[in-house]
Amino acid sequence: MRVRFAVGAAVASATLLAACGSSSTASSTATTAASSPATTAASGSNPPNIPNNPFAGKTIRLISSGAAGSTHDLALRAAAPYLAKYLHATTDVVDMPGGGQLLAWNYVAKAAPDGLTIGTTDIQGFLANRWEKVQNETPNIQDLSYLGFVGGGVAGGAKVLFSVNTTKAPLTSIFTLVQDHTTKVTYLGSVGDVSVPMLFKIYNVPYTALTTYSGSLAELQGILRGDGQLSSKTWGGSWASFVTSGKGKVLLEFSMRKTWGIDKNVPTLYTLLKQNPPATASEKAALEANASALDAGMGLFGPAGIPASKLKILQDAVKWTVEQPGFIAQSQKSKLSTAYESPQQEIAAIQAGINPTTEATIRKFVPLSTGVAS
């Protein structure tokens, strides 16, 4: 299904698109901006006029790298009417899941550099695929065009480390865990995870990784029945209920922010590195690079080579969109972050992650994957 947001015209269509080069399908949905929050009184300020607007009357494809109902899909649907209004264009939201986001990423990266095809990514996902040496699949992320969007993951947490059996050391605090080198823990997570394996290996936490679960809910069920004690996810949904019901605890947010937005008593990686720095500067830089990429959150990007004048308009459109009350309200309803992340912040996270020394250090500690990071 295709969702289309248009200014000054009613557009409605439904199309099922075959995903390019894959047996997966890309779904898209079409609606009009006339009935969207972009045209209501609550939508906020009117956008500025754009002299010689190159996007007026054009259709911009917004490619979600997640399935319908995913964080990427929900964020684009919240943003689409406002981007359409700012650009005086039609915005067409297309879900293109597959290959751990690589299908959508490569589709956008190979599009014409005219600014009419842009898509979502999580910055850490880009980097994790590169760190895990996925050959000839990940776009040249240093060359792509970055537009900014929203940082910090879902509902105030980029990624957090959950634990159960929280009355028994070393699972009472992250500081106890990294200082205790005798108690072996079991971690439930995905094959492509970077954050937890790297943290445990750098701090010499003895652990076993179980990665055969079908998804996040299956991992939570595994934790609850005693398969292991630890898992790492974004904060929200069933995992948040796991903590608020008293069954679990958050030990750490993988973030370079000084405090966690949900609970200031939960340490962030920034705090851990201050109180318990790792053995070497290169290990510290590796942990910081991964956490900074998680902080960069969900970005919008386009192919390399978009002309500077068009790129600036798109970047301004994204910044304006994220400031609109209607976008904020819809994002909060969907439990999405509303913290603006600039293109410069995204590019800085990318550059830190592809620093040769840092990249070499990270590759020493993350599992080598023949698939895709998640």
C-alpha positions, 0 to 999 in steps of 0.5 A: 500500500502506498501513502502519498502526501500532496499539497493542493491535490487529492491523491489516492492510490494503492500499489504493491511494488516488487522490491528491486533485485529481491523476492521481498516486496516493498509496500507503499501507501497513498493519502492526500495532504489535504486531510493530513495534519500538515494542513491543520491549524495545529501543524505549527508555522508556515514554511518559508517561500523557496525561490526557484523551488526545484521540488515544487510539483515533484514526487519525492519517494521516502523509503522506509528500511523497515516493514509497516508498523516499524519505527522507520515506517512510523517516523516517515508517516509522521514526517511525510505531510510536513515535508510535502508542505515545506517542499510544495511536493508530493511525498510517497512513503514506501516500505522496503524491508529486507536484508537487514535494511540493506535492500532499502539502503542500496536502493536509495544509494543507487538512486539518481542524485536529484533529491527525489529519493531519500530514505531512513537509516539508523546510523549505527546500523550503517556502521555495524554492517561495515564493522562486521565486514559485510563485503560488497553490500553496504553503501559507501556511507562516507559518500552519502548525503545526510539530511538529519532527522531524529536522534536517540532511538525510541522514547528516550533510549538509544539502546539499553542493557536489560537484566533479570535476577537483579538482587544478585551480584554482579547483576545489581549494577553495571559497575559491579558487572564490569569489575567482576570477572568470575561470574559467567553470564548469558546474553540473549541477542541478535547475531549482528549485535555490536554493543554488548559483545564489544562491551563485555570483551573489552571489560573481560566479562565472561559471557555466553551469547544465545542468538537463536531467538526469532525476535525481540519478544522471543528474547524477552520470553527467554529471559523470563523463563531463565534462558539467560540474564541479559539482553539489549534493546531500545526502551519501549513496549514489552521490554519497558513493561518488563522493568516497570513491573519489577521483573527486570532492570536497566543496567546501562544506556549505550549513550554518550549523553550524561544521563538517561532521559527515562531514569537519571539513576541509570548510568550511561556509557559516558558515566561508565567510561568516566568511572571505569575506563577501559585498559586502552585509549583505542578501546575507549574510542571504540566504545564511544564511536558505537555509542555516538552512532546510537545517539545519532539515531534515525537519519534521513539520507540520499545518494551521493552527489545531490547538488548542494543547493538541493541538499540544503533545501532538503536539510532545512525541510527536515529540520522544520518538520521535526519542529512542528507540533503535529509531527511531535504529537504523532511521534510521541503517540508512536513512542518515537524520539522527537530530538532533532539530530543535525546532518553535521551530528550524523556525519561526525558519528560516521567519521568517528566510526570509520576512523581506521584505528577505531574501526580496526579496534572494533573489528577485534571485538565484534563477531564476524558476520556473514549476514547483516548487523541488526 
